[in-house]
Amino acid sequence: MTGTVMIIGASRGIGLELARQYAADGWRVHATTRTPDRPGTLGRLIGDLVLHELDVRRADQTTALAAAVASEGIDLLIHNAGVMDRGLSSEEVMAINAEAPIRVTQALVDVVRRSREKKIVLMTSQLGARYGSKRRLGTYGESKAALNDRFRELAPTWGAEGLIAIVMHPGWVRTDMGGRGATLSVEESVTGMRRVFASLTAAEHGCFLTWDGRKHAW
């Protein structure tokens, strides 16, 4: 099966590999980057690839992105953009990791709703799971926990609109964020996640899943 995918945050790491694999398999790929004039490897991918400028903190660019795809149906929306907390204030980390995914997704809900698959994936992390009340999450973990909480608030509404939405832990992946000691390659993580995305049904709506399809505790 092929379709149209929108990848928010596709310039490197997991997002870049998602764009590469989907484009290679014949999907129409809308990919966002903060620097479309300097796309790097993203700009050299082969396939039906459309680049869009997006800093997820900027409302004007989010509005422009939604307008650019207003005539299309996005089968699969993946919000992948995120940051660690190195050198950033807690407010900046929260704005990028917790607030932006919801705001950007809400801006694109209409084009997802018009598609055949109607799927939404927000990238989170197991570091944002609140289970075990004495766990100290840290700034990054708190931002992902806040994203998870907001997702759970919105999931019933999205489900009633016929959407299938999940939050996804991609595993500990060898990227700039994950580090060289991580257990998964980018290719392994993305290949596993794509299997999960392809098999999603209404039964998984509202779930917190891992890259290999297991349910994760909140």
Secondary structure, 3 states (H helix, E strand, C coil): CCCEEEEECCCCHHHHHHHHHHHHCCCEEEEEECCCCCCHHHHHCCCEEEEEECCCCCHHHHHHHHHHCCCCCCCEEEECCCCCCCCCCHHHHHHHHHHHHHHHHHHHHHHHHCCCCCEEEEECCHHHCCCCCCCCCHHHHHHHHHHHHHHHHHHHHHHHCCCEEEEEECCCECCCCCCCCCCECHHHHHHHHHHHHHHCCHHHCCCEEECCCCECCC
